[in-house]
Amino acid sequence: MLLKAKTREALIGYLFAAPIILSVLMFEFYPIITAVFYSFTQYQPLQAQQLNNTIVPEDTLSMNLMVFPDEPGLTVESLQDDFDLEFFIETDVGITLSERQREALQYFNTERLLTDFLEGKLKEEVSIKDFMSVYLKREANLFVKYKPKIVGLENFAKLLDDQYFWLSLKNTVVYTAIVVPIQTFLAVILAVVANRGIKGRQLFKIIFFLPAVTSSAALSMIFKLIYAKPGVLNKLLNLSVDWLQNPSTALIAIMIMNIWSTAGYFMVTYLAGLQNIPKSLYEASEIDGANFRTRFTKITLPLLRPQILFVSTMGIIGCMQVFDQIYFLIKNMRNITLAFYIYRNAFEYSKMGYASALSMVLFALILIITFAQKKFIKEESYF
Amino acid sequence: MKKSLLIVVVVLFVSVCAFAKTQIRVSGWGNTTEEAALQEMVDVFNASQDEIEAVWEPIPDFSKQIKVLLSAGTAPDVFFCDIAWFPELAGQNAFLPLDLYIKKENYDVEAFYTPLVDAFKMNGRLYGLPKDFSTLSLFYNKAIFDQYDVEYPEGQMSWDRLLEICEEFKSKGYDTPLTVAADFNRVIPFIKSNGGELVTEDLNTAITEPAAREGIEFYCDLVNRYQVAQEPANVGGEWIGDAFGKEKVAMAMTGPWTLGVLREQFPNVMANTGVVEMPMQKEPATMIYTVSWTINRNTQHKEAAWELLKFMTDAGQQIFVDRTGVLASRKSIADNDTDPMKKAFYDGAAYGTPWSVPTPSGVFAEANDQINSRLKDLFYGKITYDQAFEEIKDHYMSWVTAE
């Protein structure tokens, strides 16, 4: 072998890691980079395939002119009179023309097209880009690949005026601000309880962790029934509130559901952290006469600091991106979150560029908060 | 040696021929009954064809999925298109125009109800053949009416009469006689019936004009002011037809798809159900919901797709109408459909409004969400009518113009 042992080892290492590296590049990096690009454009997904579509030019022309080439008495001149090139390209060939493409149509060789039509040379099915390259004398390169219109910062400027952007941003921030502290703290308590020598603690651990392994769609459906007007919650509380339909209770209902379903998952993280706290510390404090509360605040909490940082960071990221529960349960635009609004814009309003801009804002927001948090809560070690 | 070679050649030839069937993918959506009917239609079509093999591929959450598939170039060859999002997809050239085939074969589009064919035209091209259609009518539960001794509703009765019936129920201790949804399309008959319009000539909104506004206010008042109607979820139903089937309400305004559900899931209620035309104010009004069979412009098998389209809107439609209870778009099939429960729905076709609001961008989805959200707020008294209409007026154009 010509390679040095070290290089070889490195190569083999990369080879083993190749599947994950490739999939991260393909499914993480590429989408992120394209989303950045799209946020500066008016990307219209439905136009992406237009130039790859195929036509039988003879049929397309026949439809446009409403004549067949074998009809007697047809001449190029007579056909040319009725022929509207722009309409033909836009409606019958099927290209949504950009301004530059529209201008480039002046180089289109209409005469040659109509001559070929009458001579019956257009019976073969061709792709639209090939068709355009044959009949455009110049600038055929404009008809090779769909290029979205670049609008610069327009999408971002529009954000500022969009009432639903602010509303969804506010909902997202409120949601995060309420859910993260509660779920972080609740998980600590669950972990401490589950870690004590109480009877049936394995059972408790399973019960607490169960929501984390249940699909959020299934959970949403269960909560839909609980929260319904004739549902269990109203029966218990003797109320008659439609929790999910009523705009003032819907978001709170989702928060409660999310705290319940994630606290158990984060509990596991704390449980691992609790195993790392030396028993001797507790023993020493007990000898010194510390009660349970003092031990909890002075030993357990400070020593769980790295886990708390981790849990709150993951919690913030998760909450900022909350989507599925909103998608399944919320019918009211008043209670939407940013992630849901992104989805709406991209897939329902066909505003892919705007949706990309929104997602850039969400990305920036999460980045800033996470950095700030890392700066303020120092990840120190006590050992 | 020669003989075996010949056999090999023959076998190869036969197998190539067998595989040479043109395969076309067909997609749409439907409840279980409808999907079974569609599968049967595809099977019957395949049995009648030597060259073409259609494959039925249902897609959930269709309207979003199809856009993704179209932009990836992997959409099926033939698929349903709902009138509600037809303008957007047709405007982006997603469909193959059918005009050439119609001209070549002298295909008779007059055989369908004209408004349904016109609904799928754009720029002078026809992009789809109507699969079927639905209108809205008023369902009422005779058993509940009898129990509370209230007179049955009549077709095209006035709004006042509707309210009167509701209040009579309420005074006799039946709290929620009617269920309504915060869906703009359900309000449109009330706008149209009062002489209102949906859009102005320059495609701005016309629903803030007095006539339309009165219609919307009456609809929301049923919930908020008179408190005689509730959203289906509030009375324990998944949707309007479900609430009606579970006998949570005495009346509901819904479409013929509810008949199929009642027949299958609530046969007892079905036996007691009456269907009359929608209530009206100045002129009769209802919604027309329709879906068409369209061909993907990206298809490699244009001719085969057209063959399938012709079958699906003729012999295929007969199967679909027989099995699912929808309304036939082809007049000859509709004429044979003498189900008395469907009469009110067919009658509505004469004056209904197709569920499609023209917009500059072709996309009404955002405006629809925004209006629905305000309807909901109005149901719960979160905002006043003045606020709602002012907001709609101020923002409408930004909801319906492209980025």
Interface residues (C-beta under 8 A of the other chain):
Chain A: Q42 Q44 P45 L46 Q47 A48 Q49 Q50 N52 N53 T54 V56 D59 T60 S62 M63 M66 F87 E90 T91 D92 G94 I95 T96 V151 E154 N155 K158 D161 Q163 Y164 A228 K229 P230 D242 L244 Q245 N246 P247 S248 K331 N332 M333 R334 R344 N345 F347 E348 Y349 S350 K351 G353 Y354
Chain B: S63 K64 K67 V68 L70 S71 A72 G73 E88 L89 Q92 N93 A94 P97 D99 L100 K103 N123 G124 R125 A182 E231 A233 N234 V235 G236 R297 N298 Q300 K302 S361 V363 A365 E366 D369 Q370 N372 S373 K376 D377 Y380 K382 H395 S398 A402 E403
